[in-house]
């Protein structure tokens, strides 16, 4: 069984996921698609040391760069005949800014748990333009993945044995932050949220276009995990200060998975499912109880069918 993992798992959810997948099947061939090859080789060596019967390979790709995506897809088509799973986990949240006023107002409102679970309305980002002339977040989180998928169609579309795309989405994917007229979110301040909603929408569109050819797509959310991404929002000592509040909220909301291992629950669960049995309009969520037990829950994707139709028709 061959798995392409997009985004080198140096730490966090990515590394925890790769370890859990190799524990589920000791004979997997896991291909790590990464930008930094020296770090990729270090991860490869570590994974093989703990799972010597597995196969772990690497390929260089920067999903924010179209030439890099095309080169990587060319190399993958030369090296592999098919991929059974593709984990699309590469993503950035550049220069996050926390709206302290909105956060504290939300803390004492009826939406406190929702705001802490999703960061809706309290988190903005500023980004730059890539060498290809695209908004950085859109290029990295969405467009580079999409181009790679289209380039690898010959390795993914087998009607007799389905392949599955598994996207890392977010509870922060908010419909109101997405506009098909500004799909790159160049005029807004929440490109991360917009990109994650675009992923949800794109996954539904891919299912409608490719299910009959044996390719299925699902979206998952790891929940609120303390990683380099969240430490970019607030420094570690601040997270430690508010940890008692988070532990309390955990009894009322399941989004606070906190550890990378817990965050992989939905991603690993999807590995065991028959893709054709999954609901294409559902997002699968890693969840943790107040007592620390992990489970998978789901929610309907808030899809705009008008946007979906326009996306499918290209108009």
BAFI-3210 file (N, C-alpha, C; in Angstrom, 3 decimals, decimal comma, padded with zeros to 6 digits):
// residues 315
n [1|2|3|4|5|6|7|8|9|10|11|12|13|14|15|16|17|18|19|20|21|22|23|24|25|26|27|28|29|30|31|32|33|34|35|36|37|38|39|40|41|42|43|44|45|46|47|48|49|50|51|52|53|54|55|56|57|58|59|60|61|62|63|64|65|66|67|68|69|70|71|72|73|74|75|76|77|78|79|80|81|82|83|84|85|86|87|88|89|90|91|92|93|94|95|96|97|98|99|100|101|102|103|104|105|106|107|108|109|110|111|112|113|114|115|116|117|118|119|120|121|122|123|124|125|126|127|128|129|130|131|132|133|134|135|136|137|138|139|140|141|142|143|144|145|146|147|148|149|150|151|152|153|154|155|156|157|158|159|160|161|162|163|164|165|166|167|168|169|170|171|172|173|174|175|176|177|178|179|180|181|182|183|184|185|186|187|188|189|190|191|192|193|194|195|196|197|198|199|200|201|202|203|204|205|206|207|208|209|210|211|212|213|214|215|216|217|218|219|220|221|222|223|224|225|226|227|228|229|230|231|232|233|234|235|236|237|238|239|240|241|242|243|244|245|246|247|248|249|250|251|252|253|254|255|256|257|258|259|260|261|262|263|264|265|266|267|268|269|270|271|272|273|274|275|276|277|278|279|280|281|282|283|284|285|286|287|288|289|290|291|292|293|294|295|296|297|298|299|300|301|302|303|304|305|306|307|308|309|310|311|312|313|314|315]
n.u [000,848|000,568|001,301|001,087|002,398|001,854|003,804|006,413|006,784|008,032|007,451|004,778|001,344|001,768|004,093|003,205|001,035|002,291|003,771|001,688|000,330|002,268|002,384|-000,094|000,124|002,787|004,117|003,831|004,369|005,561|005,616|007,226|006,507|008,227|009,557|012,044|014,748|016,863|015,864|013,771|015,064|016,145|013,835|012,888|014,920|014,556|011,943|012,289|014,020|012,415|010,471|011,389|010,547|009,035|008,657|010,065|010,177|011,324|010,411|011,065|009,219|007,665|004,754|003,833|004,973|004,548|006,273|007,824|005,868|005,055|007,465|007,837|005,569|006,147|008,410|007,288|005,514|007,287|008,400|006,392|003,517|000,961|-001,013|-002,506|-003,510|-003,579|-002,377|-003,138|-001,665|-000,121|000,262|-000,073|-000,046|000,509|002,056|000,126|-002,390|-003,817|-006,945|-007,276|-009,253|-011,663|-011,392|-011,530|-014,014|-015,547|-015,000|-016,597|-019,108|-022,045|-021,054|-018,588|-017,290|-017,515|-016,015|-013,447|-013,029|-012,975|-011,746|-013,059|-013,520|-011,585|-009,021|-006,578|-004,564|-001,583|-000,213|002,030|002,840|003,355|006,062|004,778|002,741|000,529|-001,643|-000,101|-001,125|-003,370|-002,086|-000,371|-001,993|-004,142|-004,164|-001,708|-001,901|-004,165|-003,292|-001,264|-002,768|-004,285|-002,222|-001,369|-003,340|-003,292|-002,127|-003,954|-006,588|-008,360|-010,790|-011,336|-010,112|-010,361|-008,854|-007,890|-008,177|-007,141|-007,775|-006,396|-008,418|-010,153|-011,774|-011,941|-012,716|-014,706|-017,688|-018,490|-016,134|-015,246|-015,198|-016,180|-015,697|-013,413|-011,382|-008,835|-008,719|-007,629|-008,520|-009,276|-008,842|-008,592|-007,187|-006,456|-008,721|-010,438|-009,071|-009,288|-012,039|-012,277|-010,961|-012,797|-014,948|-013,728|-013,144|-015,699|-016,377|-014,414|-015,190|-017,626|-016,728|-014,867|-015,500|-016,681|-014,530|-013,019|-011,719|-011,725|-012,566|-011,941|-012,433|-010,788|-010,461|-008,016|-008,498|-007,915|-004,658|-001,606|000,948|003,678|002,243|000,051|001,520|002,491|000,418|-000,037|002,493|004,178|004,124|001,857|-000,173|000,143|-000,659|-003,388|-004,256|-005,758|-008,343|-008,830|-008,806|-011,097|-013,053|-012,887|-014,593|-016,993|-016,734|-015,485|-013,276|-010,728|-008,146|-005,419|-002,860|-000,508|-000,804|-003,469|-004,744|-004,547|-006,556|-008,978|-007,804|-006,407|-008,529|-009,936|-008,221|-008,898|-011,371|-013,746|-013,552|-015,680|-017,879|-018,165|-019,607|-019,667|-020,277|-019,544|-017,498|-014,847|-014,011|-011,416|-011,677|-011,700|-012,457|-013,327|-011,987|-009,907|-010,209|-010,100|-011,966|-013,922|-015,855|-018,428|-019,484|-021,769|-020,564|-020,574|-021,623|-021,797|-023,975|-024,377|-021,895|-020,463|-021,549|-020,742|-018,012|-017,627|-018,505|-016,865|-017,444]
n.v [-001,190|002,185|005,413|008,854|011,528|014,814|017,384|017,723|015,840|017,216|017,640|017,834|017,359|016,112|014,421|012,754|011,548|010,104|008,257|006,873|005,773|004,020|002,300|001,140|-000,313|-002,121|-002,493|-000,481|001,734|004,763|007,896|010,879|014,087|016,923|020,225|020,940|019,065|018,051|017,984|016,292|013,872|013,349|012,870|010,656|008,773|008,528|007,467|005,007|003,809|003,225|001,721|-000,654|-002,442|-001,054|000,997|004,027|006,910|009,903|013,001|016,045|018,997|022,137|023,400|025,943|026,841|026,672|025,628|023,852|022,054|020,880|019,652|017,834|016,191|015,032|013,519|011,776|010,307|008,873|007,220|005,821|003,643|003,883|005,595|004,825|006,322|009,812|012,179|015,406|017,798|020,054|023,390|026,878|029,609|032,637|035,279|035,626|037,492|038,266|039,341|040,889|042,292|041,372|038,712|038,676|039,824|037,857|035,798|036,227|035,903|034,264|032,757|031,808|029,235|028,352|030,318|029,943|027,384|027,609|029,977|031,934|035,097|036,303|036,126|037,172|037,434|038,440|038,421|037,520|037,875|035,185|033,935|033,162|034,904|034,587|034,694|033,990|032,208|030,990|029,782|027,943|026,446|025,536|025,758|024,684|022,034|021,201|021,370|019,444|017,118|016,972|016,593|014,091|012,321|009,928|008,166|007,882|007,338|004,602|002,500|-000,078|-000,298|001,880|005,121|007,470|010,843|012,790|015,558|018,062|020,003|022,540|023,628|026,279|026,950|029,051|029,930|032,583|033,920|033,315|033,994|033,511|035,278|036,448|034,438|033,968|035,461|038,002|040,486|040,379|039,734|037,315|034,983|032,339|031,056|031,367|029,816|027,262|026,849|026,853|024,472|022,626|023,031|022,408|019,706|018,526|019,138|017,679|015,063|014,929|015,052|012,966|010,538|008,480|007,560|006,316|007,809|009,337|011,864|013,301|015,398|016,459|017,493|018,307|019,491|021,724|021,927|022,022|023,265|024,328|025,992|026,973|028,130|030,257|031,989|032,660|032,931|030,084|030,338|031,840|030,158|028,233|029,685|030,067|027,519|026,237|027,272|026,224|023,472|023,365|024,148|021,936|020,043|020,799|021,233|019,510|020,084|020,604|019,023|019,138|017,611|016,399|013,632|013,077|014,768|013,464|011,604|011,528|011,513|009,110|007,374|007,659|006,332|003,707|003,387|002,497|004,347|004,835|004,553|006,771|009,929|012,523|015,105|015,621|016,598|015,235|015,049|015,236|014,501|015,097|014,058|015,590|014,045|013,073|011,073|009,879|010,329|010,151|012,518|014,093|016,589|018,321|019,727|023,138|023,902|026,065|025,686|027,139|028,358|025,995|024,926|026,880|026,606|024,035|024,346|026,265|028,958]
n.w [000,000|-000,868|000,271|-000,121|001,525|001,982|002,863|004,915|007,852|010,311|012,946|015,389|014,324|011,861|012,116|014,178|012,875|010,768|012,258|013,540|011,347|010,354|012,488|012,278|009,922|009,229|006,881|005,079|002,278|002,568|001,255|001,605|000,834|000,562|001,264|002,383|002,063|003,609|006,217|005,687|005,119|007,605|009,109|007,725|008,311|011,079|011,207|009,908|011,661|013,834|012,628|010,974|008,950|007,203|004,227|003,442|001,636|-000,073|-001,660|-003,286|-002,923|-003,211|-002,418|-002,785|-005,035|-008,409|-010,536|-008,970|-008,090|-010,522|-011,282|-009,176|-009,483|-011,933|-011,264|-009,351|-010,932|-012,415|-010,540|-009,151|-009,458|-008,544|-006,018|-002,981|-000,906|-000,318|001,731|002,335|003,714|003,872|004,890|005,741|008,092|007,946|009,786|012,022|013,698|016,727|017,742|020,507|021,916|020,732|021,416|024,273|024,653|023,480|025,215|027,406|026,446|025,057|023,057|023,726|023,936|021,304|019,950|021,047|020,110|017,348|016,615|015,276|013,927|015,517|014,644|012,433|009,416|007,691|004,453|001,712|-001,820|-004,064|-006,177|-008,437|-008,653|-007,025|-004,132|-001,067|000,962|-000,253|-002,443|-001,167|000,631|-000,867|-003,868|-004,864|-003,974|-005,414|-008,102|-008,040|-007,549|-009,930|-011,734|-010,971|-011,650|-013,139|-011,381|-009,440|-010,182|-010,285|-011,004|-010,092|-007,664|-005,271|-004,675|-002,127|-001,194|001,500|003,145|005,288|006,962|008,763|011,791|011,661|009,166|007,614|006,107|005,561|005,248|002,777|-000,675|-003,882|-005,907|-005,103|-004,794|-003,879|-001,631|-001,536|-000,841|001,745|005,337|006,538|005,386|005,968|007,092|004,894|002,992|004,082|004,003|001,249|000,697|001,791|000,031|-002,406|-002,032|-002,076|-004,721|-006,110|-005,483|-006,856|-009,451|-009,759|-008,480|-009,993|-011,327|-009,500|-007,551|-004,428|-002,025|001,160|004,054|007,022|010,442|012,802|015,230|018,050|018,445|020,186|018,596|016,442|014,780|016,290|018,317|016,989|017,062|019,753|022,241|023,812|026,683|027,189|026,344|028,304|030,519|030,070|030,086|032,212|031,718|029,196|029,767|031,310|029,418|027,840|028,825|027,838|025,155|022,342|020,804|021,708|021,331|021,775|021,980|019,482|018,898|019,709|017,915|015,484|015,309|013,678|011,152|011,098|011,497|009,090|007,396|007,747|006,631|004,055|001,222|-000,548|001,027|002,570|003,481|001,227|001,910|004,464|007,197|008,996|012,370|014,703|018,115|021,654|024,895|028,096|029,915|028,517|026,556|023,223|020,202|017,145|015,533|013,532|011,141|009,043|006,060|005,462|002,735|-000,017|-002,496|-004,755|-005,159|-005,453|-007,825|-009,639|-009,374|-010,375|-012,995|-013,862|-014,116]
ca.u [000,000|001,389|000,717|001,823|002,113|002,301|004,295|007,320|006,336|009,139|006,927|003,345|000,361|002,340|004,956|002,353|000,251|003,156|004,068|000,485|000,062|003,235|001,986|-001,275|000,566|004,251|004,700|003,451|005,368|005,188|006,425|007,137|006,718|008,672|010,361|013,391|015,132|017,733|014,969|012,996|015,895|016,253|012,568|012,880|015,814|013,923|010,791|012,782|014,641|011,350|009,631|012,354|009,954|008,318|009,412|009,859|010,950|011,100|010,444|011,082|008,161|007,191|003,427|003,570|005,666|004,022|007,332|008,193|004,775|005,136|008,658|007,584|004,596|006,875|009,253|006,425|004,978|008,374|008,780|005,258|002,438|-000,283|-001,083|-003,780|-003,940|-002,780|-002,683|-002,849|-001,548|000,703|-000,527|000,591|-000,830|001,583|001,876|-001,201|-002,630|-004,965|-007,726|-007,439|-010,544|-012,703|-011,210|-012,035|-015,468|-016,105|-014,821|-017,702|-020,357|-022,624|-020,298|-017,218|-016,730|-017,416|-014,904|-012,200|-012,896|-012,813|-011,033|-013,835|-013,635|-010,549|-007,694|-006,308|-003,210|-001,090|000,543|002,734|002,557|004,381|006,737|003,808|001,727|-000,632|-001,618|000,717|-001,918|-004,148|-001,172|000,182|-003,008|-005,176|-003,917|-000,622|-002,446|-005,078|-002,496|-000,592|-003,776|-004,596|-001,047|-001,198|-004,579|-003,003|-001,736|-005,021|-007,901|-008,500|-012,165|-011,410|-009,548|-010,402|-007,845|-008,532|-007,528|-007,541|-007,337|-006,468|-009,192|-010,146|-013,018|-011,855|-013,232|-015,957|-018,266|-018,569|-014,807|-014,917|-015,924|-015,703|-015,214|-012,071|-011,078|-007,544|-008,907|-006,660|-009,118|-009,693|-007,825|-008,600|-006,915|-006,394|-010,104|-010,935|-008,435|-009,823|-013,371|-012,051|-010,647|-014,067|-015,705|-013,000|-013,297|-017,018|-016,304|-013,606|-016,015|-018,620|-016,063|-013,936|-015,926|-016,933|-013,228|-012,349|-011,003|-012,609|-011,940|-012,526|-011,778|-010,718|-009,918|-007,341|-008,863|-006,935|-003,454|-000,506|002,065|004,315|001,220|-000,674|002,484|002,638|-000,695|000,337|003,675|003,865|003,817|000,471|-001,005|000,207|-001,437|-004,828|-004,561|-006,888|-009,600|-008,993|-009,194|-012,501|-013,850|-012,830|-015,748|-018,172|-016,438|-014,557|-012,273|-009,413|-007,380|-004,202|-001,612|-000,486|-001,355|-004,929|-005,201|-004,538|-007,583|-009,837|-006,964|-006,146|-009,831|-010,241|-007,351|-009,529|-012,710|-013,904|-013,860|-016,972|-018,941|-018,144|-020,463|-018,813|-020,676|-019,249|-016,131|-014,584|-013,330|-010,783|-012,309|-011,182|-013,344|-012,707|-011,139|-008,773|-010,472|-010,203|-012,970|-014,153|-017,210|-018,556|-020,459|-022,001|-019,818|-021,475|-021,307|-022,642|-024,138|-024,211|-020,450|-020,024|-021,935|-019,879|-016,683|-017,643|-018,708|-015,802|-017,999]
ca.v [000,000|003,373|006,647|010,095|012,486|016,116|018,266|016,905|015,820|017,445|017,593|018,095|016,395|015,356|013,345|011,815|010,793|009,135|007,183|006,064|005,001|002,927|001,341|000,435|-001,232|-002,069|-002,677|000,636|002,575|006,140|008,867|012,205|015,164|018,000|021,304|020,879|017,667|017,609|017,624|015,130|012,685|013,093|012,250|009,323|007,920|008,276|006,580|003,668|003,246|002,691|000,819|-001,134|-003,205|-000,130|001,718|005,470|007,624|011,347|013,746|017,472|019,819|023,335|023,552|027,348|027,112|025,804|024,822|022,775|021,071|020,154|018,809|016,741|015,269|014,293|012,530|010,766|009,438|007,995|006,314|005,075|003,264|004,379|005,925|004,426|007,454|011,035|013,092|016,772|018,435|021,264|024,590|027,954|030,705|033,621|036,516|035,685|038,566|037,967|040,499|040,674|042,830|040,430|037,480|038,813|040,017|036,542|034,944|036,456|035,853|032,928|032,066|031,647|027,935|028,336|031,181|029,275|026,171|027,902|031,263|032,742|036,518|036,835|035,825|037,670|037,190|039,220|037,505|038,092|037,294|034,226|034,208|032,886|035,954|034,144|034,940|032,945|031,207|030,254|028,951|026,870|025,618|025,036|025,642|023,746|020,685|020,905|021,120|018,156|016,071|016,865|016,033|012,692|011,580|008,578|007,336|007,929|006,948|003,181|002,185|-001,379|-000,168|003,333|005,891|008,457|012,082|013,187|016,934|018,635|021,241|023,185|024,196|027,700|027,137|029,790|030,276|034,032|034,426|032,866|034,644|032,961|036,395|036,739|033,094|033,998|036,279|039,100|041,701|040,133|039,627|035,977|034,053|030,957|030,588|031,279|028,685|026,014|026,672|026,481|023,044|021,913|023,148|021,680|018,273|018,146|019,215|016,552|013,859|014,946|014,881|011,845|009,293|007,442|007,084|005,624|008,719|009,907|012,926|013,575|016,453|016,178|018,568|017,754|020,207|022,682|021,204|022,932|023,026|025,575|026,847|027,676|028,956|031,485|032,864|033,127|032,191|028,940|030,657|032,312|028,949|027,600|030,495|029,879|026,092|025,861|027,599|025,248|022,197|023,495|024,126|020,601|019,276|021,289|021,248|018,415|020,506|020,831|017,776|019,624|016,936|015,916|012,279|013,192|015,451|012,577|010,567|011,452|011,198|007,671|006,706|007,651|005,327|002,392|003,387|002,372|005,723|004,934|004,519|008,029|011,009|013,595|016,396|015,579|016,802|014,350|015,860|014,625|015,035|014,574|014,359|016,260|013,089|012,713|009,983|010,331|009,735|010,883|012,989|014,636|017,656|018,631|020,853|024,242|024,147|026,909|024,944|028,094|028,428|024,698|024,818|027,771|026,018|022,883|024,789|027,192|030,258]
ca.w [000,000|-001,033|000,789|-000,335|002,597|001,493|003,926|005,724|009,243|011,236|014,314|015,422|013,829|010,752|012,600|014,917|011,904|010,090|013,210|013,765|010,134|010,291|013,519|011,772|008,869|009,281|005,556|004,213|001,609|002,859|000,522|002,211|-000,139|001,443|000,681|002,946|001,920|004,699|007,316|005,248|005,280|009,045|009,508|007,113|009,095|012,377|011,014|009,581|012,861|014,693|011,831|009,974|007,846|006,315|003,209|003,533|000,621|-000,071|-002,914|-002,973|-003,517|-002,528|-003,011|-003,107|-006,297|-009,468|-011,160|-008,058|-008,115|-011,792|-011,242|-008,237|-010,079|-012,970|-010,588|-008,735|-011,990|-012,843|-009,450|-008,608|-010,365|-007,971|-004,595|-002,391|-000,080|-000,357|002,837|001,900|005,019|003,829|005,141|006,480|008,655|008,120|010,551|012,666|014,656|017,574|018,163|021,947|022,337|020,307|022,174|025,634|024,562|023,207|026,385|028,337|025,690|024,901|022,011|024,216|023,569|019,842|019,537|021,408|019,307|015,919|016,429|014,335|014,203|016,416|014,111|011,083|008,938|006,555|003,607|000,575|-003,133|-004,474|-007,450|-009,505|-008,645|-006,256|-002,692|-000,457|001,682|-001,247|-003,228|-000,341|001,286|-001,780|-005,302|-005,121|-003,790|-006,517|-009,303|-007,867|-007,740|-011,357|-012,406|-010,568|-011,917|-013,639|-010,243|-008,439|-010,708|-010,593|-010,612|-009,432|-006,325|-005,071|-003,953|-001,264|-000,796|002,846|003,359|006,629|006,970|010,073|012,304|011,332|007,803|007,777|004,804|005,372|004,897|001,423|-001,761|-005,149|-006,726|-004,586|-004,303|-003,186|-000,427|-001,601|-000,287|003,124|006,382|007,124|004,287|006,441|007,163|003,520|002,308|004,618|003,425|-000,150|000,718|001,981|-001,213|-003,442|-001,785|-002,598|-006,179|-006,582|-005,402|-007,935|-010,741|-009,867|-007,839|-010,988|-011,800|-008,407|-006,664|-003,417|-001,240|002,473|004,829|008,453|011,273|013,982|016,443|018,567|018,850|020,507|017,689|016,009|014,174|017,355|019,046|016,226|017,451|021,094|022,691|024,675|028,079|027,248|026,289|029,620|031,456|029,849|030,042|033,087|031,037|028,116|030,369|031,707|028,191|027,258|029,287|027,127|023,719|022,059|019,819|022,309|021,330|022,443|021,611|018,100|018,818|019,750|016,712|014,310|015,451|012,492|009,997|011,150|011,320|007,656|006,788|007,888|006,044|002,612|000,807|-001,216|002,041|003,314|002,996|000,692|002,470|005,895|007,675|010,125|013,368|015,875|019,324|022,918|026,021|029,232|030,623|027,671|025,614|021,836|019,329|015,901|015,306|012,179|010,929|007,641|005,513|005,119|001,333|-000,858|-003,737|-005,854|-005,374|-005,943|-009,228|-010,410|-009,358|-011,273|-014,373|-014,208|-014,510]
c.u [000,884|000,639|001,641|001,411|002,712|002,548|005,132|006,956|007,486|008,683|005,410|002,489|000,958|003,179|004,147|001,538|001,101|003,488|002,862|000,148|001,006|002,963|000,776|-000,889|002,084|004,895|004,253|004,651|004,871|006,148|006,180|007,477|006,997|009,478|011,820|013,865|016,054|016,901|014,148|013,782|016,071|014,993|012,486|013,729|015,189|012,753|011,236|013,438|013,596|010,442|010,466|011,761|009,199|009,252|009,058|010,771|010,593|011,091|010,360|009,957|007,869|005,840|003,053|004,200|005,179|005,116|007,761|007,135|004,836|006,338|008,448|006,618|005,254|007,722|008,414|005,865|006,041|008,671|007,650|004,245|001,088|-000,065|-002,468|-004,380|-003,010|-003,259|-002,200|-002,835|-000,726|-000,173|000,252|-000,445|000,164|001,157|000,506|-001,273|-003,914|-005,640|-008,092|-008,805|-011,676|-012,624|-011,816|-013,530|-016,158|-016,042|-015,986|-019,052|-020,871|-021,865|-018,871|-016,580|-016,543|-016,216|-013,565|-011,964|-012,528|-011,955|-011,769|-013,919|-012,556|-009,138|-007,565|-004,864|-002,862|-000,155|001,220|002,304|003,690|005,010|005,816|002,691|000,466|-000,501|-000,986|-000,105|-002,728|-003,256|-000,713|-000,889|-003,966|-004,635|-002,804|-001,063|-003,302|-004,307|-001,795|-001,562|-004,080|-003,434|-000,878|-002,442|-004,315|-002,580|-002,855|-006,342|-007,900|-009,870|-012,271|-010,882|-009,404|-009,177|-008,552|-007,618|-008,043|-006,921|-007,374|-007,163|-009,149|-011,559|-013,075|-012,314|-014,625|-016,446|-018,239|-017,221|-014,384|-015,807|-015,350|-015,197|-013,801|-011,539|-009,750|-007,588|-007,904|-007,191|-009,531|-008,524|-007,792|-008,362|-006,864|-007,790|-010,687|-010,367|-008,986|-011,261|-013,254|-011,717|-011,924|-014,872|-015,052|-013,143|-014,633|-017,001|-015,506|-014,396|-017,018|-017,980|-015,313|-014,399|-016,125|-015,644|-012,405|-011,532|-011,992|-011,836|-012,693|-011,757|-011,852|-010,136|-009,272|-007,736|-007,789|-005,768|-002,349|000,725|002,704|003,302|000,479|000,261|002,811|001,547|-000,423|001,553|003,302|003,470|002,384|-000,487|-001,013|-000,641|-002,938|-005,230|-005,673|-008,250|-009,881|-009,421|-010,655|-013,409|-013,919|-014,008|-017,028|-017,985|-015,341|-013,393|-010,862|-008,649|-006,005|-002,911|-001,668|-001,085|-002,877|-005,470|-005,272|-005,707|-008,445|-009,044|-006,640|-007,437|-010,183|-009,405|-008,010|-010,897|-012,665|-014,336|-015,223|-018,141|-019,066|-019,036|-019,584|-019,137|-020,406|-017,764|-015,950|-013,629|-012,690|-011,357|-011,721|-012,117|-012,582|-011,783|-010,024|-008,985|-010,690|-011,321|-013,121|-015,613|-017,269|-019,565|-020,594|-021,158|-020,811|-021,191|-022,313|-022,780|-024,103|-022,733|-019,927|-020,341|-021,036|-018,456|-016,591|-017,727|-017,632|-016,300|-018,679]
c.v [001,240|004,625|007,813|011,065|013,823|017,056|017,436|016,988|015,995|017,284|017,681|016,974|015,520|014,184|012,304|010,949|009,735|007,965|006,284|005,222|003,808|001,888|000,527|-000,614|-001,110|-002,176|-001,605|001,166|004,003|007,073|010,255|013,259|016,446|019,051|021,209|019,428|017,184|017,205|016,390|013,841|012,337|012,413|010,828|008,345|007,549|007,308|005,154|003,003|002,612|001,704|000,249|-001,911|-002,324|000,402|003,196|006,143|009,101|011,890|015,223|018,202|021,002|023,662|025,001|027,754|026,153|025,024|023,647|021,675|020,235|019,209|017,605|015,720|014,430|013,188|011,418|009,801|008,496|006,916|005,413|004,742|003,734|004,799|005,534|005,554|008,630|011,923|014,486|017,674|019,719|022,492|025,611|028,927|031,834|034,836|036,617|036,803|038,267|039,265|040,304|041,148|041,872|039,134|037,587|039,110|038,677|035,619|035,055|036,511|034,419|032,096|031,743|030,337|027,845|029,150|030,530|028,036|026,467|029,125|032,171|034,193|037,109|036,688|036,320|037,353|038,190|038,323|038,246|037,389|036,342|034,641|033,968|033,913|035,597|034,572|033,730|031,841|030,360|029,299|027,732|025,913|024,944|024,733|024,651|022,302|020,280|020,577|019,767|016,998|015,872|016,251|014,540|011,845|010,140|007,629|007,180|007,336|005,500|002,740|000,861|-001,336|001,312|003,894|006,991|009,649|012,446|014,546|017,286|019,984|021,812|023,562|025,694|027,984|027,760|030,273|031,774|034,652|034,049|033,554|034,145|034,048|036,812|035,458|033,031|034,824|037,435|040,379|041,544|040,001|038,254|034,924|032,596|030,348|030,400|030,063|027,354|025,778|026,276|024,998|022,222|021,885|022,333|020,175|017,764|018,128|018,047|015,252|013,802|014,668|013,561|010,544|008,164|006,866|006,457|006,496|009,411|010,911|013,136|014,705|016,106|017,379|017,965|018,405|021,202|021,915|022,216|022,539|024,365|026,538|027,647|028,539|030,236|032,491|033,492|032,324|031,090|029,306|031,176|031,126|028,250|028,363|030,249|028,403|025,685|026,156|026,585|023,895|022,214|023,415|022,727|019,725|019,676|021,308|020,233|018,805|020,580|019,511|017,974|018,932|016,461|014,520|012,329|013,790|014,572|011,598|010,423|011,055|009,707|006,887|006,610|006,620|003,952|002,304|003,086|003,733|005,880|004,920|005,838|009,074|012,159|014,972|016,494|015,838|015,961|015,038|015,003|015,295|014,350|014,994|015,094|015,355|012,534|011,564|010,542|009,619|010,615|011,275|013,615|015,776|017,893|019,834|021,912|024,708|025,095|026,218|025,858|028,212|027,125|024,540|025,676|027,231|024,859|023,301|025,763|028,538|030,913]
c.w [000,000|-000,572|000,469|000,758|002,202|002,665|004,879|007,202|010,226|012,682|014,234|014,881|012,733|011,203|013,362|013,964|011,219|011,008|013,427|012,538|010,030|011,370|013,074|010,736|008,754|007,905|004,567|003,447|001,749|002,135|001,107|001,168|000,633|000,682|001,116|002,973|003,038|005,918|006,959|005,442|006,754|009,571|008,972|007,928|010,435|012,249|010,711|010,783|013,768|013,964|010,679|008,808|006,863|005,235|003,336|002,520|000,670|-001,493|-002,548|-003,685|-002,603|-003,145|-003,289|-004,430|-007,373|-010,191|-010,288|-008,052|-009,391|-011,810|-010,333|-008,827|-011,171|-012,352|-009,967|-009,771|-012,534|-011,806|-008,963|-009,695|-009,857|-006,521|-004,100|-001,551|-000,335|000,785|002,464|003,129|005,006|004,034|005,946|007,036|008,952|008,945|011,227|013,701|015,420|017,991|019,636|022,433|021,984|021,100|023,570|025,663|024,339|024,400|027,359|027,621|025,629|023,875|022,447|023,753|022,059|019,372|019,863|020,551|017,861|015,627|015,452|014,808|015,081|015,848|012,679|010,715|007,839|005,761|002,466|-000,714|-003,504|-005,800|-008,637|-009,545|-007,897|-004,797|-002,003|000,204|000,710|-002,029|-002,435|000,163|000,317|-003,180|-005,635|-004,984|-004,993|-007,796|-009,206|-008,087|-009,220|-012,134|-012,113|-010,827|-012,335|-012,520|-009,224|-008,909|-011,176|-010,101|-009,863|-008,000|-006,000|-004,349|-003,167|-000,998|000,590|003,138|004,838|006,529|008,385|010,494|012,031|009,899|007,880|006,413|004,536|005,013|003,484|000,404|-003,077|-006,087|-006,303|-003,960|-003,560|-001,900|-000,382|-000,965|001,176|004,078|007,053|006,042|004,725|006,492|005,770|002,806|002,806|004,149|001,959|-000,268|000,869|000,691|-002,321|-003,273|-002,314|-004,123|-006,756|-006,533|-006,547|-009,293|-010,886|-009,225|-008,841|-011,564|-010,677|-007,483|-005,735|-002,564|000,067|003,143|006,311|009,175|012,514|015,294|016,849|019,165|019,125|019,696|017,349|015,403|015,245|018,202|018,286|016,557|018,811|021,536|023,680|026,102|028,236|027,204|027,651|030,643|031,315|029,840|031,006|032,458|029,943|028,670|030,817|030,484|027,589|027,691|028,547|025,611|023,441|021,157|020,383|022,451|021,968|022,015|020,159|017,948|018,795|018,459|015,483|014,290|014,197|011,256|009,938|010,940|009,840|006,907|006,789|007,200|004,545|002,078|000,159|-000,228|002,804|002,660|002,503|001,243|003,970|006,141|008,935|011,098|014,449|017,119|020,556|024,051|027,122|030,020|029,747|026,716|024,210|021,092|018,096|015,827|013,918|012,164|009,436|007,225|005,061|003,694|000,702|-002,207|-004,957|-006,198|-005,952|-007,425|-010,104|-010,476|-010,333|-012,735|-014,835|-014,662|-013,314]
res [x|x|x|x|x|x|x|x|x|x|x|x|x|x|x|x|x|x|x|x|x|x|x|x|x|x|x|x|x|x|x|x|x|x|x|x|x|x|x|x|x|x|x|x|x|x|x|x|x|x|x|x|x|x|x|x|x|x|x|x|x|x|x|x|x|x|x|x|x|x|x|x|x|x|x|x|x|x|x|x|x|x|x|x|x|x|x|x|x|x|x|x|x|x|x|x|x|x|x|x|x|x|x|x|x|x|x|x|x|x|x|x|x|x|x|x|x|x|x|x|x|x|x|x|x|x|x|x|x|x|x|x|x|x|x|x|x|x|x|x|x|x|x|x|x|x|x|x|x|x|x|x|x|x|x|x|x|x|x|x|x|x|x|x|x|x|x|x|x|x|x|x|x|x|x|x|x|x|x|x|x|x|x|x|x|x|x|x|x|x|x|x|x|x|x|x|x|x|x|x|x|x|x|x|x|x|x|x|x|x|x|x|x|x|x|x|x|x|x|x|x|x|x|x|x|x|x|x|x|x|x|x|x|x|x|x|x|x|x|x|x|x|x|x|x|x|x|x|x|x|x|x|x|x|x|x|x|x|x|x|x|x|x|x|x|x|x|x|x|x|x|x|x|x|x|x|x|x|x|x|x|x|x|x|x|x|x|x|x|x|x|x|x|x|x|x|x|x|x|x|x|x|x|x|x|x|x|x|x|x|x|x|x|x|x]
***
